[in-house]
Amino acid sequence: MVVKNGYHPERKIQTGIGPVVIRQPRIDDRKLQGAERFSSEILPKFMRKTPSLEAALPVLYLQGISANKFPAALEAIVGKDAKGFSSSTILRLKEAWTKEYESRAKRSLKGKEYVYVRADGIYCKSRLDQEKSCLLVLIGVTAEGKKELLGVQDGIRESEQSWKELLLDLRYRGLEKSPKLAVCDGALGFQNAVDQIWGEMKIQRCWFHKMGNVLDKMPECVQSKAKKMLQNMFLADTRENALKAYDLFIEAFEQKYPKAIAWNSQYPFSA
């Protein structure tokens, strides 16, 4: 019912290594009318840029490259034959990004339930009005393990007030039931906001930040061994094995590095 039938005319696809000439097979789809027609996932219709190159555009814009400087910047990356990257194209993309953000930021969360959330602040060097601004990001995880972006908004550093505004916005959009757990980097602003909006909720320190805090209190000569022992805790298959790894870490470093032990003892296994 679906057979090859020659080739389409050649076309150029913009890639990270420059333009690549593509000769795509033509498909003769003989399915009954109304049935879903064949469509290539590798090379969709009208595609002129690879997904990786499309994804690079908002990153470059966020790094501070102005719309009128995009053609020159991309010419240096993909070559002189780069096309479709004029300043007007970038401005159209910016409008599309803005609409996508507004649509996501206003979507209803009514009836949604999340087992836990992950919170962090991302600092950007450009495209923000104030020097100390950052992007507050909150990701929710459902009982099925699906991750969903709940909110992204700019705030003054990671202040309590900024996090409070984000959590209140989630409530306004219909998120009535608070998650059971929050994973964060230990910033007090988020934790204080959680206490006010979601009441008593368990807090789990992010292991990436926690390991950095612990290893910072130890000399480099033992950091490699200590890091592996810390990883044995959160990579353990059961709580029992995690506690065993925790006891081994305490036994190995308690006498020489009490400050590291103190950091490791904060929120050990609240999840």
Secondary structure, DSSP 8 states (H G I E B T S, - for coil): -EEEEEE---EEEEETTEEEEE--EEEEE---TTS-----SSS-TT--B-HHHHHHHHHHHHTT--GGGHHHHHHHHH-TT--S--HHHHHHHHHHHHHHHHHHHT---TT---SEEEEEEE--SSS-SSTTEEEEEEEEE-TT--EEEEEEEEEETT-HHHHHHHHHHHHHTT--S--SEEEE---HHHHHHHHHHT-S-EEEE-HHHHHHHHHTTS-HHHHHHHHHHHHHHHT-SSHHHHHHHHHHHHHHHTTT-HHHHHHHTSSSS--
